[in-house]
Amino acid sequence: MSNYIFLFFSRTFQGLYERGARTFWVHNTGPIGCLPVAIAKVKDPAPGYLDENGCVKSQNDIALLFNKELKDEIVKLRAEVSDAAIVYVDMYAAKYELITNAKNQDPVPRVAKDILLDKRDNCSFKKHGCPHAMTILDLRTLSKSAAVHGIGYDVWCGNKGNVNGTEVYAGSCEDPSKIISWDGVHYTEAANHWIANRVGNGSMSDPSIPITSACHARANLSALGFF
């Protein structure tokens, strides 16, 4: 599968290059093993199944392998088209930092302030006729979810579903500014804002160049000795 993805990536790159594109800003993939929808499926994990931050290690290992292959592909493309500036952006590192260390960010963005982050928490969970919904879902910390996920079930945002014999409704976030993922898969606007600030300054890029200079990347990288 990865070979097909990179073949498609390379062909798409070549197509853009042939049409005159010379500056490329390429994001790698994020820590999929830290997504609430992934962690909610875990029950009684064996030692080593989760990493030190409670994320599914095998899934993150796949993401890291993909990112390594993506970076290798970019190195090849740089050698083939030396007049193009290709910036590799480590979104994995930025997202993992936010997910695993949200409360300790400095300066602390609102998305990381007072966050209920057990990595599994999303947004607000609205229940129908279920006085013990909090107890039912506390183990997976999905009691505040805009989507309810667990072993054998997924109730997506705006839908009703049955969880352990109880009807539940996956509503909207009470305060998405304090939440990283609003449905267990996608990041909130606040989280994306934090991540954008993190990667936009170039600290997560190879070569390190801020996005404000990306439009003139070749000239800037040439000045830094990359050409």
Backbone as a chain_set.jsonl record, in Angstrom:
{"seq": "MSNYIFLFFSRTFQGLYERGARTFWVHNTGPIGCLPVAIAKVKDPAPGYLDENGCVKSQNDIALLFNKELKDEIVKLRAEVSDAAIVYVDMYAAKYELITNAKNQDPVPRVAKDILLDKRDNCSFKKHGCPHAMTILDLRTLSKSAAVHGIGYDVWCGNKGNVNGTEVYAGSCEDPSKIISWDGVHYTEAANHWIANRVGNGSMSDPSIPITSACHARANLSALGFF", "coords": {"N": [[0.823, -1.202, 0.0], [1.93, 1.273, 0.84], [3.85, 1.652, -1.143], [2.256, 2.159, -3.379], [1.048, 4.523, -2.554], [3.255, 6.27, -2.429], [4.091, 6.178, -5.058], [1.921, 7.408, -6.295], [2.127, 9.867, -5.015], [4.619, 10.752, -5.983], [4.08, 10.939, -8.732], [2.093, 12.882, -8.709], [3.527, 15.026, -7.682], [5.406, 15.359, -9.762], [3.665, 16.086, -11.802], [2.732, 18.582, -10.907], [5.143, 19.931, -10.83], [5.854, 19.962, -13.54], [3.996, 21.738, -14.405], [4.926, 24.093, -13.547], [5.269, 24.508, -10.8], [7.412, 25.211, -8.078], [7.888, 25.391, -5.422], [7.334, 23.535, -2.563], [5.438, 22.368, 0.164], [5.385, 19.953, 2.34], [3.48, 17.886, 4.345], [3.932, 15.413, 6.877], [2.38, 12.405, 8.248], [0.221, 12.209, 11.17], [0.285, 11.214, 14.733], [-1.421, 8.555, 14.734], [-2.059, 6.599, 16.529], [-2.656, 7.899, 18.83], [-5.117, 8.977, 18.619], [-8.376, 9.511, 19.937], [-10.378, 7.729, 19.002], [-8.935, 5.468, 18.418], [-7.714, 4.722, 20.834], [-9.92, 4.243, 22.404], [-10.736, 1.754, 21.678], [-9.246, -0.038, 23.012], [-8.817, -2.506, 25.43], [-7.789, -3.722, 28.49], [-4.885, -3.748, 27.844], [-1.927, -5.471, 26.75], [1.363, -5.571, 28.287], [3.434, -3.036, 26.994], [1.832, -2.583, 24.826], [0.63, -0.094, 24.767], [2.195, 3.114, 24.521], [4.429, 5.187, 26.534], [2.837, 7.356, 26.919], [0.266, 6.53, 26.728], [-0.703, 5.994, 24.195], [-1.538, 4.006, 21.277], [0.95, 1.938, 20.52], [1.746, 0.335, 18.278], [0.28, 1.403, 16.16], [1.248, 4.005, 16.03], [3.868, 3.375, 15.387], [3.559, 2.475, 12.772], [2.794, 4.861, 11.561], [5.154, 6.337, 11.941], [6.954, 4.838, 10.413], [5.843, 5.198, 7.886], [6.276, 7.952, 7.678], [9.063, 8.051, 7.637], [9.578, 6.781, 5.187], [8.316, 8.588, 3.526], [9.929, 10.841, 3.881], [12.312, 9.851, 2.831], [11.512, 9.597, 0.182], [11.171, 12.257, -0.477], [13.798, 13.169, -0.3], [14.863, 11.844, -2.516], [13.39, 13.09, -4.558], [14.311, 15.696, -4.307], [16.883, 15.414, -5.256], [16.381, 14.837, -7.889], [15.055, 17.05, -8.934], [16.547, 19.708, -8.74], [16.058, 22.396, -8.824], [13.834, 22.948, -7.403], [12.209, 23.796, -4.327], [11.681, 21.843, -1.627], [9.981, 21.43, 1.21], [9.907, 19.571, 4.114], [7.547, 18.855, 6.505], [7.186, 18.219, 9.876], [4.539, 17.122, 11.058], [3.768, 15.109, 12.73], [5.447, 15.248, 15.003], [4.686, 17.748, 16.03], [1.931, 17.393, 16.635], [2.069, 15.241, 18.402], [3.451, 16.357, 20.5], [1.588, 18.254, 21.432], [-0.586, 16.582, 22.134], [0.479, 14.86, 24.105], [1.605, 16.497, 25.994], [0.036, 18.607, 26.77], [-0.793, 20.269, 28.933], [1.505, 21.456, 29.78], [2.518, 23.273, 28.003], [4.213, 26.209, 26.946], [4.128, 29.391, 25.735], [0.9, 28.795, 27.228], [-1.575, 27.726, 25.182], [-5.116, 28.256, 24.738], [-6.293, 25.925, 24.002], [-4.821, 24.021, 25.266], [-5.177, 24.469, 27.883], [-6.297, 23.656, 31.057], [-7.146, 21.242, 30.058], [-8.91, 18.18, 29.671], [-7.223, 16.045, 29.348], [-6.809, 12.825, 28.721], [-5.898, 11.74, 26.597], [-7.972, 10.429, 25.381], [-10.202, 11.911, 25.591], [-12.787, 13.901, 24.178], [-15.201, 15.826, 23.356], [-18.377, 17.168, 24.263], [-20.657, 14.95, 25.759], [-23.872, 13.992, 25.277], [-26.591, 12.603, 26.922], [-29.424, 10.376, 26.768], [-31.915, 9.496, 28.824], [-30.172, 8.143, 30.537], [-28.887, 7.855, 33.356], [-26.534, 6.877, 34.348], [-24.557, 7.246, 32.529], [-22.1, 8.562, 32.65], [-20.642, 6.927, 34.375], [-20.632, 4.557, 32.91], [-19.023, 5.209, 30.732], [-16.725, 6.303, 31.742], [-14.344, 4.833, 31.986], [-13.187, 4.874, 29.508], [-12.946, 7.493, 29.249], [-14.748, 8.953, 27.678], [-16.865, 10.45, 28.3], [-17.322, 13.018, 27.672], [-17.756, 13.393, 24.963], [-18.018, 14.341, 21.518], [-18.357, 12.462, 19.79], [-18.976, 9.07, 20.285], [-17.012, 6.448, 21.193], [-16.012, 3.045, 21.345], [-15.246, -0.385, 22.245], [-16.435, -2.233, 19.731], [-18.374, -0.409, 18.979], [-19.301, 2.74, 17.494], [-20.413, 5.944, 17.788], [-21.134, 8.54, 15.925], [-20.658, 12.122, 15.631], [-23.616, 14.007, 16.03], [-25.351, 11.913, 15.853], [-27.473, 9.233, 17.113], [-27.045, 6.373, 19.198], [-26.551, 2.99, 20.419], [-25.205, 2.106, 23.444], [-23.995, -0.301, 25.402], [-26.627, -1.14, 25.919], [-27.906, 1.236, 26.354], [-29.369, 4.18, 25.092], [-27.603, 6.696, 23.46], [-26.571, 10.036, 22.664], [-24.51, 11.697, 20.457], [-23.396, 14.726, 20.812], [-22.571, 18.217, 20.386], [-19.508, 20.08, 21.083], [-19.067, 21.425, 24.329], [-17.174, 23.323, 25.067], [-15.093, 23.803, 22.784], [-12.629, 25.039, 22.664], [-11.024, 24.052, 24.59], [-10.417, 21.536, 23.95], [-8.837, 18.889, 22.16], [-9.528, 16.991, 20.133], [-12.534, 16.827, 18.363], [-14.242, 14.813, 17.596], [-12.998, 12.459, 18.027], [-11.38, 11.8, 15.932], [-10.843, 14.001, 14.22], [-9.185, 17.172, 14.537], [-9.827, 19.961, 16.693], [-10.661, 23.423, 15.943], [-9.186, 25.074, 17.62], [-7.064, 23.403, 18.388], [-5.883, 22.927, 15.891], [-5.108, 25.516, 15.334], [-3.125, 25.924, 17.248], [-1.277, 23.968, 16.434], [-0.703, 24.886, 13.857], [0.604, 27.296, 14.431], [2.841, 26.211, 15.588], [4.115, 24.724, 13.576], [4.304, 26.597, 11.624], [6.368, 28.385, 12.098], [8.633, 27.19, 11.262], [10.158, 25.537, 12.87], [9.585, 22.871, 12.945], [10.311, 21.891, 10.548], [12.099, 20.563, 7.688], [14.212, 21.558, 5.264], [14.711, 23.962, 7.956], [12.486, 26.409, 7.768], [10.384, 29.199, 7.943], [6.84, 29.366, 7.261], [6.091, 31.791, 6.264], [8.148, 32.506, 4.677], [8.083, 30.669, 2.733], [7.05, 31.005, 0.164], [9.073, 32.199, -1.138], [10.969, 30.327, -1.034], [13.131, 29.078, -2.385], [15.015, 31.134, -2.844], [15.507, 31.897, -0.203], [16.449, 29.507, 0.932], [18.663, 29.132, -0.624], [20.243, 31.213, 0.251], [20.789, 30.21, 2.717], [22.463, 28.218, 2.127], [21.532, 25.848, 0.995], [21.365, 25.389, -1.688]], "CA": [[0.0, 0.0, 0.0], [2.762, 2.471, 0.909], [4.48, 1.842, -2.449], [1.257, 2.797, -4.24], [0.882, 5.902, -2.081], [4.411, 7.078, -2.818], [4.06, 6.284, -6.517], [0.93, 8.445, -6.582], [2.708, 11.123, -4.536], [5.671, 11.153, -6.914], [3.458, 11.346, -9.993], [1.416, 14.16, -8.468], [4.596, 16.016, -7.58], [5.946, 15.6, -11.101], [2.659, 16.816, -12.555], [2.761, 19.975, -10.457], [6.432, 20.493, -11.248], [5.793, 20.205, -14.984], [3.123, 22.894, -14.617], [5.613, 25.285, -13.089], [5.434, 24.604, -9.344], [8.801, 25.072, -7.654], [7.932, 25.422, -3.959], [6.446, 22.501, -2.03], [5.364, 22.293, 1.628], [4.845, 18.599, 2.463], [3.221, 17.436, 5.714], [3.873, 13.976, 7.127], [1.147, 12.03, 8.934], [0.262, 12.408, 12.613], [0.294, 10.032, 15.605], [-2.765, 7.981, 14.668], [-2.277, 5.782, 17.714], [-3.08, 8.76, 19.938], [-6.478, 9.449, 18.39], [-9.331, 8.909, 20.873], [-11.099, 6.606, 18.407], [-8.054, 4.299, 18.481], [-7.493, 4.338, 22.228], [-11.185, 3.765, 22.956], [-10.917, 0.353, 21.302], [-8.283, -0.841, 23.768], [-9.262, -3.004, 26.73], [-6.786, -4.568, 29.141], [-3.746, -3.905, 26.929], [-0.747, -6.197, 27.216], [2.51, -4.688, 28.509], [4.074, -2.573, 25.781], [0.868, -2.284, 23.76], [0.54, 1.362, 24.779], [3.47, 3.756, 24.837], [4.474, 5.829, 27.848], [1.809, 8.39, 26.981], [-1.052, 5.926, 26.6], [-1.098, 5.862, 22.793], [-1.345, 2.666, 20.723], [2.315, 1.984, 19.996], [1.862, -0.27, 16.949], [-0.267, 2.329, 15.17], [2.217, 5.095, 15.879], [5.035, 2.829, 14.681], [3.209, 2.483, 11.347], [2.858, 6.262, 11.125], [6.561, 6.735, 11.898], [7.554, 4.167, 9.258], [5.348, 5.928, 6.717], [6.951, 9.25, 7.627], [10.45, 7.819, 7.206], [9.553, 6.509, 3.752], [7.968, 9.849, 2.869], [11.117, 11.695, 3.882], [13.24, 9.263, 1.857], [11.003, 9.938, -1.146], [11.452, 13.679, -0.684], [15.234, 13.264, -0.573], [15.032, 11.427, -3.914], [12.837, 14.126, -5.431], [15.218, 16.852, -4.254], [18.025, 15.126, -6.128], [15.915, 14.799, -9.277], [14.628, 18.391, -9.377], [17.341, 20.56, -7.861], [15.616, 23.788, -8.85], [12.614, 23.062, -6.595], [12.385, 23.813, -2.87], [10.718, 20.913, -1.033], [10.083, 21.512, 2.668], [9.258, 18.46, 4.814], [7.02, 19.389, 7.765], [6.958, 17.126, 10.826], [3.271, 17.277, 11.765], [3.722, 14.085, 13.778], [6.09, 15.771, 16.209], [3.885, 18.848, 16.564], [0.7, 16.861, 17.22], [2.409, 14.397, 19.551], [3.802, 17.27, 21.589], [0.355, 18.808, 21.98], [-1.403, 15.528, 22.724], [1.095, 14.239, 25.277], [2.161, 17.462, 26.942], [-0.808, 19.784, 26.559], [-0.886, 21.171, 30.082], [2.804, 22.049, 30.096], [2.99, 24.143, 26.937], [4.52, 27.574, 27.343], [2.928, 29.838, 26.443], [-0.177, 27.819, 27.197], [-2.725, 28.118, 24.383], [-6.329, 27.876, 25.425], [-6.603, 24.531, 23.704], [-4.073, 23.158, 26.174], [-5.379, 24.951, 29.242], [-7.315, 22.914, 31.792], [-7.68, 20.198, 29.189], [-9.199, 16.944, 30.387], [-6.55, 15.164, 28.405], [-6.38, 11.467, 28.958], [-5.74, 11.431, 25.188], [-9.181, 9.83, 24.844], [-11.318, 12.825, 25.79], [-13.077, 14.714, 23.016], [-16.048, 16.989, 23.611], [-19.489, 16.967, 25.184], [-21.461, 13.763, 25.532], [-25.234, 14.218, 25.74], [-27.228, 11.304, 27.12], [-30.877, 10.326, 26.784], [-32.404, 8.463, 29.718], [-29.028, 7.331, 30.961], [-28.303, 8.533, 34.513], [-25.213, 6.342, 34.688], [-23.705, 7.31, 31.334], [-20.746, 8.946, 33.04], [-19.996, 5.745, 34.923], [-20.444, 3.593, 31.832], [-17.993, 5.601, 29.786], [-15.562, 6.906, 32.386], [-13.141, 4.037, 31.763], [-12.587, 5.308, 28.255], [-12.988, 8.954, 29.331], [-15.497, 9.485, 26.547], [-18.082, 11.037, 28.837], [-17.465, 14.375, 27.153], [-17.418, 13.198, 23.557], [-18.925, 14.691, 20.432], [-18.548, 11.162, 19.153], [-18.792, 8.083, 21.342], [-16.311, 5.305, 20.624], [-15.653, 1.99, 22.268], [-15.044, -1.684, 21.618], [-17.638, -2.726, 19.078], [-19.348, 0.624, 18.611], [-18.921, 4.123, 17.227], [-21.553, 6.839, 17.587], [-20.493, 9.746, 15.42], [-21.255, 13.412, 15.957], [-24.936, 14.273, 15.473], [-26.111, 10.664, 15.736], [-27.813, 8.452, 18.289], [-26.586, 5.003, 19.111], [-26.758, 2.169, 21.601], [-23.971, 1.757, 24.139], [-24.283, -1.159, 26.55], [-28.058, -1.159, 26.172], [-28.394, 2.585, 26.639], [-29.336, 5.092, 23.954], [-26.787, 7.886, 23.691], [-26.537, 10.999, 21.563], [-23.216, 12.366, 20.354], [-23.694, 16.122, 20.504], [-21.468, 19.12, 20.057], [-18.603, 20.424, 22.178], [-19.451, 22.521, 25.213], [-16.127, 24.335, 24.929], [-14.064, 23.195, 21.934], [-11.332, 25.697, 22.813], [-10.245, 23.305, 25.572], [-10.413, 20.152, 23.495], [-7.961, 18.65, 21.018], [-10.271, 16.312, 19.064], [-13.965, 17.025, 18.597], [-15.012, 13.6, 17.317], [-12.138, 11.295, 18.189], [-10.531, 11.658, 14.752], [-10.453, 15.305, 13.693], [-8.739, 18.152, 15.522], [-10.645, 21.168, 16.795], [-10.051, 24.634, 15.391], [-8.18, 25.553, 18.569], [-5.889, 22.534, 18.28], [-5.244, 23.207, 14.603], [-4.468, 26.833, 15.445], [-1.883, 25.713, 18.004], [-0.36, 23.208, 15.585], [-0.273, 25.767, 12.766], [1.615, 28.202, 14.977], [4.043, 25.429, 15.895], [4.816, 24.342, 12.348], [4.452, 27.756, 10.751], [7.616, 29.117, 12.329], [9.74, 26.461, 10.657], [10.908, 24.719, 13.826], [9.268, 21.463, 12.697], [10.52, 21.663, 9.116], [13.407, 20.205, 7.144], [15.021, 22.446, 6.113], [13.956, 24.841, 8.842], [12.136, 27.67, 7.125], [9.002, 29.545, 8.298], [5.921, 29.358, 6.13], [6.051, 33.146, 5.704], [9.222, 32.6, 3.681], [7.983, 29.518, 1.842], [6.798, 31.427, -1.216], [10.373, 32.559, -1.693], [11.804, 29.323, -0.374], [14.388, 28.805, -3.086], [15.957, 32.221, -2.572], [15.876, 31.851, 1.209], [17.266, 28.324, 1.172], [19.949, 29.372, -1.286], [21.012, 32.067, 1.158], [21.206, 29.389, 3.844], [23.43, 27.248, 1.635], [20.933, 24.58, 0.595], [21.524, 25.225, -3.131]], "C": [[0.862, 1.258, 0.0], [3.454, 2.737, -0.425], [3.531, 2.545, -3.412], [1.092, 4.259, -3.854], [2.032, 6.771, -2.566], [4.543, 7.199, -4.333], [3.093, 7.387, -6.93], [1.463, 9.818, -6.176], [3.742, 11.643, -5.53], [5.093, 11.642, -8.234], [2.751, 12.694, -9.848], [2.427, 15.291, -8.381], [5.122, 16.375, -8.965], [4.963, 16.39, -11.959], [2.629, 18.288, -12.196], [4.04, 20.665, -10.92], [6.412, 20.849, -12.733], [4.912, 21.403, -15.327], [3.695, 24.173, -14.012], [5.81, 25.432, -11.599], [6.897, 24.372, -8.969], [8.947, 25.099, -6.131], [6.889, 24.456, -3.413], [6.572, 22.446, -0.505], [4.651, 20.985, 1.942], [4.707, 18.203, 3.931], [3.329, 15.912, 5.805], [2.574, 13.658, 7.876], [1.328, 12.111, 10.443], [0.257, 11.106, 13.401], [-1.093, 9.406, 15.698], [-3.077, 7.112, 15.883], [-2.692, 6.577, 18.937], [-4.498, 9.28, 19.753], [-7.435, 8.768, 19.367], [-10.054, 7.697, 20.304], [-10.26, 5.337, 18.434], [-7.912, 3.802, 19.911], [-8.755, 3.765, 22.855], [-11.432, 2.292, 22.66], [-10.041, -0.588, 22.126], [-8.863, -1.231, 25.123], [-8.214, -3.964, 27.264], [-5.573, -4.811, 28.241], [-2.595, -4.675, 27.563], [0.389, -5.214, 27.445], [3.181, -4.325, 27.189], [3.123, -2.242, 24.656], [0.654, -0.783, 23.628], [1.913, 1.945, 25.072], [3.374, 4.484, 26.169], [3.431, 6.919, 28.01], [0.406, 7.849, 26.759], [-1.565, 5.804, 25.189], [-0.81, 4.438, 22.301], [-0.025, 2.637, 19.958], [2.411, 1.448, 18.569], [1.345, 0.664, 15.863], [0.674, 3.515, 14.951], [3.479, 4.627, 15.167], [4.79, 2.81, 13.171], [3.307, 3.895, 10.795], [4.304, 6.723, 10.989], [7.282, 6.096, 10.712], [7.13, 4.861, 7.966], [6.092, 7.25, 6.565], [8.405, 9.116, 7.19], [10.502, 7.598, 5.695], [9.203, 7.767, 2.965], [9.185, 10.763, 2.787], [12.163, 11.173, 2.901], [12.818, 9.616, 0.432], [11.292, 11.397, -1.47], [12.93, 13.9, -0.983], [15.515, 12.886, -2.026], [14.546, 12.513, -4.867], [13.724, 15.363, -5.448], [16.407, 16.648, -5.189], [17.631, 15.181, -7.602], [15.563, 16.178, -9.812], [15.297, 19.426, -8.475], [16.9, 22.016, -7.862], [14.314, 23.992, -8.085], [12.973, 23.052, -5.115], [11.289, 22.953, -2.255], [10.939, 20.902, 0.475], [9.267, 20.382, 3.288], [8.85, 18.942, 6.197], [6.616, 18.24, 8.685], [5.7, 17.38, 11.655], [3.145, 16.269, 12.903], [4.275, 14.64, 15.084], [5.253, 16.869, 16.851], [2.639, 18.327, 17.266], [0.991, 16.018, 18.456], [2.765, 15.258, 20.753], [2.553, 17.836, 22.242], [-0.44, 17.753, 22.73], [-0.824, 15.032, 24.04], [1.549, 15.225, 26.34], [1.35, 18.751, 26.958], [-0.768, 20.773, 27.717], [0.409, 21.917, 30.359], [3.348, 22.953, 29.004], [3.205, 25.56, 27.456], [4.907, 28.372, 26.101], [1.79, 28.847, 26.26], [-1.324, 28.33, 26.339], [-3.989, 27.64, 25.058], [-6.684, 26.418, 25.169], [-5.923, 23.595, 24.689], [-4.276, 23.547, 27.633], [-6.54, 24.218, 29.897], [-7.932, 21.8, 30.957], [-7.871, 18.914, 29.986], [-8.453, 15.794, 29.72], [-6.083, 13.865, 29.03], [-6.123, 10.856, 27.591], [-7.033, 10.925, 24.565], [-10.349, 10.808, 24.876], [-11.528, 13.699, 24.571], [-13.892, 15.94, 23.403], [-17.201, 16.619, 24.519], [-20.338, 15.774, 24.789], [-22.834, 13.997, 26.124], [-25.961, 12.878, 25.804], [-28.746, 11.436, 27.15], [-31.292, 9.183, 27.697], [-31.311, 7.572, 30.253], [-28.336, 7.991, 32.145], [-26.91, 8.047, 34.863], [-24.259, 6.385, 33.502], [-22.272, 7.66, 31.68], [-19.982, 7.726, 33.543], [-19.683, 4.731, 33.829], [-19.216, 3.924, 31.003], [-16.736, 6.168, 30.422], [-14.272, 6.152, 32.093], [-12.417, 4.48, 30.509], [-12.561, 6.823, 28.169], [-13.661, 9.569, 28.116], [-16.785, 10.142, 27.018], [-18.291, 12.463, 28.367], [-17.206, 14.381, 25.651], [-18.474, 13.707, 22.599], [-19.1, 13.492, 19.526], [-18.194, 10.131, 20.208], [-18.2, 6.821, 20.733], [-16.002, 4.288, 21.71], [-15.484, 0.69, 21.523], [-16.37, -2.165, 21.042], [-18.656, -1.673, 18.715], [-18.671, 1.958, 18.358], [-20.206, 4.905, 17.002], [-20.971, 8.186, 17.196], [-21.32, 10.984, 15.702], [-22.595, 13.606, 15.243], [-25.812, 13.046, 15.342], [-26.446, 10.076, 17.099], [-27.294, 7.038, 18.089], [-26.817, 4.279, 20.414], [-25.413, 1.766, 22.178], [-24.329, 0.972, 25.385], [-25.758, -1.123, 26.932], [-28.675, 0.187, 26.447], [-28.297, 3.453, 25.394], [-28.536, 6.333, 24.317], [-26.863, 8.777, 22.46], [-25.192, 11.705, 21.578], [-23.454, 13.791, 19.881], [-22.461, 16.931, 20.196], [-20.635, 19.437, 21.293], [-19.183, 21.554, 23.026], [-18.45, 23.658, 25.105], [-14.982, 23.749, 24.112], [-12.698, 23.841, 22.06], [-10.439, 24.973, 23.811], [-10.061, 21.84, 25.169], [-9.534, 20.002, 22.257], [-8.715, 18.013, 19.853], [-11.76, 16.392, 19.343], [-14.792, 15.78, 18.328], [-14.186, 12.33, 17.464], [-11.185, 11.065, 17.044], [-9.974, 13.008, 14.313], [-10.117, 16.285, 14.818], [-9.663, 19.371, 15.52], [-9.918, 22.346, 16.158], [-8.942, 25.133, 16.306], [-6.906, 24.718, 18.492], [-5.143, 22.793, 16.978], [-4.536, 24.558, 14.613], [-3.132, 26.7, 16.165], [-0.843, 25.008, 17.131], [0.183, 24.079, 14.459], [0.789, 26.748, 13.233], [2.937, 27.476, 15.199], [4.83, 25.107, 14.626], [5.094, 25.544, 11.455], [5.76, 28.497, 10.917], [8.846, 28.387, 11.797], [10.496, 25.54, 11.584], [10.667, 23.228, 13.627], [9.562, 21.059, 11.251], [11.955, 21.254, 8.791], [13.406, 20.556, 5.664], [14.139, 23.402, 6.908], [13.726, 26.191, 8.182], [10.687, 27.991, 7.467], [8.118, 29.615, 7.065], [5.82, 30.738, 5.486], [7.124, 33.355, 4.648], [9.109, 31.523, 2.61], [7.771, 29.917, 0.391], [8.08, 31.844, -1.922], [11.42, 31.569, -1.176], [13.134, 29.121, -1.066], [15.427, 29.871, -2.795], [16.433, 32.164, -1.13], [16.767, 30.657, 1.519], [18.628, 28.451, 0.513], [20.852, 30.213, -0.398], [21.536, 31.285, 2.353], [22.166, 28.282, 3.425], [22.862, 25.916, 1.215], [21.034, 24.344, -0.902], [22.917, 25.688, -3.53]], "O": [[0.582, 2.204, -0.736], [3.634, 3.891, -0.812], [3.944, 3.422, -4.171], [1.006, 5.13, -4.718], [1.814, 7.879, -3.057], [5.047, 8.203, -4.837], [3.399, 8.199, -7.803], [1.279, 10.803, -6.891], [3.742, 12.823, -5.878], [5.555, 12.638, -8.791], [2.803, 13.536, -10.745], [2.22, 16.372, -8.932], [5.266, 17.551, -9.298], [5.361, 17.251, -12.743], [2.514, 19.145, -13.071], [4.024, 21.821, -11.343], [6.896, 21.909, -13.132], [5.052, 22.009, -16.39], [3.027, 25.207, -13.972], [6.454, 26.385, -11.159], [7.539, 23.453, -9.477], [10.037, 24.85, -5.615], [5.71, 24.543, -3.754], [7.676, 22.473, 0.039], [3.428, 20.912, 1.823], [5.69, 18.186, 4.672], [2.869, 15.202, 4.91], [1.76, 14.551, 8.11], [2.454, 12.084, 10.941], [0.227, 10.022, 12.818], [-1.848, 9.691, 16.627], [-4.244, 6.917, 16.222], [-3.04, 6.001, 19.967], [-5.028, 9.954, 20.636], [-7.317, 7.565, 19.6], [-10.32, 6.738, 21.029], [-10.812, 4.238, 18.47], [-7.982, 2.6, 20.167], [-8.682, 2.906, 23.733], [-12.251, 1.654, 23.321], [-10.098, -1.805, 21.949], [-9.343, -0.379, 25.871], [-7.803, -4.9, 26.578], [-5.268, -5.957, 27.912], [-2.326, -4.547, 28.758], [0.389, -4.13, 26.862], [3.463, -5.197, 26.366], [3.534, -1.683, 23.639], [0.514, -0.26, 22.522], [2.707, 1.338, 25.791], [2.354, 4.405, 26.853], [3.168, 7.362, 29.129], [-0.542, 8.621, 26.615], [-2.75, 5.535, 24.99], [0.056, 3.752, 22.844], [0.101, 3.233, 18.888], [3.09, 2.046, 17.734], [1.905, 0.714, 14.768], [0.866, 3.967, 13.823], [4.094, 5.393, 14.426], [5.695, 3.092, 12.385], [3.834, 4.111, 9.703], [4.647, 7.42, 10.034], [8.123, 6.734, 10.078], [7.944, 5.084, 7.069], [6.489, 7.624, 5.462], [8.92, 9.963, 6.461], [11.359, 8.153, 5.007], [9.724, 7.989, 1.872], [9.44, 11.381, 1.754], [12.824, 11.955, 2.218], [13.66, 9.899, -0.42], [11.62, 11.732, -2.608], [13.276, 14.729, -1.825], [16.319, 13.538, -2.692], [15.206, 12.82, -5.86], [13.873, 16.007, -6.486], [16.876, 17.588, -5.831], [18.445, 15.528, -8.457], [15.746, 16.454, -10.998], [14.673, 19.953, -7.554], [17.316, 22.79, -7.0], [13.746, 25.084, -8.111], [13.921, 22.384, -4.701], [10.108, 23.288, -2.345], [11.964, 20.421, 0.956], [8.073, 20.253, 3.018], [9.692, 19.386, 6.977], [5.803, 17.394, 8.315], [5.783, 17.8, 12.809], [2.498, 16.538, 13.914], [3.65, 14.518, 16.138], [5.124, 16.92, 18.074], [2.32, 18.767, 18.371], [0.252, 16.071, 19.439], [2.422, 14.928, 21.888], [2.464, 17.894, 23.468], [-0.915, 18.001, 23.838], [-1.568, 14.807, 24.995], [1.846, 14.83, 27.467], [1.894, 19.841, 27.133], [-0.714, 21.983, 27.5], [0.411, 22.904, 31.095], [4.508, 23.361, 29.059], [2.457, 26.041, 28.308], [5.917, 28.063, 25.47], [1.727, 28.142, 25.253], [-1.992, 29.288, 26.73], [-3.946, 26.713, 25.868], [-7.296, 25.758, 26.009], [-6.405, 22.486, 24.921], [-3.614, 23.008, 28.519], [-7.641, 24.169, 29.347], [-9.101, 21.457, 31.131], [-7.076, 18.604, 30.873], [-8.997, 14.703, 29.553], [-5.096, 13.819, 29.764], [-6.125, 9.636, 27.427], [-7.187, 10.98, 23.345], [-11.379, 10.558, 24.251], [-10.563, 14.189, 23.985], [-13.327, 16.98, 23.742], [-17.025, 15.836, 25.453], [-20.695, 15.612, 23.622], [-22.966, 14.182, 27.334], [-25.942, 12.111, 24.841], [-29.282, 12.483, 27.513], [-31.047, 8.019, 27.38], [-31.508, 6.367, 30.406], [-27.298, 8.629, 31.967], [-26.18, 8.72, 35.591], [-23.27, 5.653, 33.468], [-21.335, 7.128, 31.085], [-18.824, 7.516, 33.184], [-18.613, 4.124, 33.817], [-18.458, 3.034, 30.617], [-15.777, 6.483, 29.717], [-13.214, 6.768, 31.964], [-11.188, 4.464, 30.45], [-12.195, 7.381, 27.135], [-13.203, 10.582, 27.587], [-17.697, 10.366, 26.222], [-19.335, 13.056, 28.636], [-16.522, 15.263, 25.132], [-19.672, 13.534, 22.826], [-19.908, 13.517, 18.597], [-17.221, 10.298, 20.943], [-18.809, 6.198, 19.862], [-15.759, 4.65, 22.862], [-15.569, 0.661, 20.295], [-17.308, -2.466, 21.78], [-19.716, -2.009, 18.187], [-17.621, 2.267, 18.922], [-20.998, 4.565, 16.123], [-20.388, 8.888, 18.023], [-22.517, 10.907, 15.975], [-22.708, 13.404, 14.034], [-26.904, 13.122, 14.78], [-25.798, 10.376, 18.102], [-27.127, 6.571, 16.963], [-27.231, 4.883, 21.404], [-24.585, 1.164, 21.495], [-24.905, 1.522, 26.324], [-26.102, -1.082, 28.113], [-29.866, 0.268, 26.748], [-27.268, 3.466, 24.718], [-28.766, 6.946, 25.36], [-27.179, 8.322, 21.361], [-24.783, 12.249, 22.604], [-23.686, 14.033, 18.696], [-21.431, 16.392, 19.793], [-21.016, 19.099, 22.414], [-19.724, 22.523, 22.494], [-18.836, 24.826, 25.056], [-14.007, 23.254, 24.676], [-11.703, 23.268, 21.617], [-9.238, 25.238, 23.879], [-9.604, 21.018, 25.963], [-9.496, 20.891, 21.406], [-8.563, 18.443, 18.71], [-12.204, 16.062, 20.442], [-15.933, 15.692, 18.782], [-14.625, 11.25, 17.069], [-10.28, 10.238, 17.145], [-8.776, 13.141, 14.065], [-10.692, 16.227, 15.905], [-10.206, 19.757, 14.485], [-8.723, 22.278, 15.872], [-7.888, 25.564, 15.838], [-5.801, 25.259, 18.526], [-3.915, 22.871, 16.965], [-3.493, 24.725, 13.98], [-2.131, 27.285, 15.751], [0.322, 25.404, 17.095], [1.37, 24.027, 14.139], [1.761, 27.006, 12.522], [4.012, 28.049, 15.023], [6.057, 25.205, 14.604], [6.007, 25.516, 10.63], [6.219, 29.165, 9.992], [9.963, 28.899, 11.87], [11.392, 24.823, 11.139], [11.459, 22.407, 14.089], [9.114, 20.009, 10.79], [12.892, 21.564, 9.528], [12.688, 19.933, 4.881], [12.975, 23.619, 6.574], [14.641, 27.004, 8.052], [9.825, 27.128, 7.298], [8.591, 29.889, 5.962], [5.501, 30.849, 4.302], [7.027, 34.265, 3.824], [9.926, 31.462, 1.692], [8.26, 29.243, -0.516], [8.157, 31.842, -3.15], [12.573, 31.917, -0.922], [14.165, 29.004, -0.403], [16.587, 29.557, -2.529], [17.618, 32.358, -0.855], [17.729, 30.774, 2.279], [19.626, 27.942, 1.024], [22.055, 29.971, -0.298], [22.568, 31.623, 2.934], [22.628, 27.502, 4.258], [23.604, 24.942, 1.084], [20.816, 23.223, -1.36], [23.27, 25.639, -4.708]]}, "num_chains": 1, "name": "protein.A"}
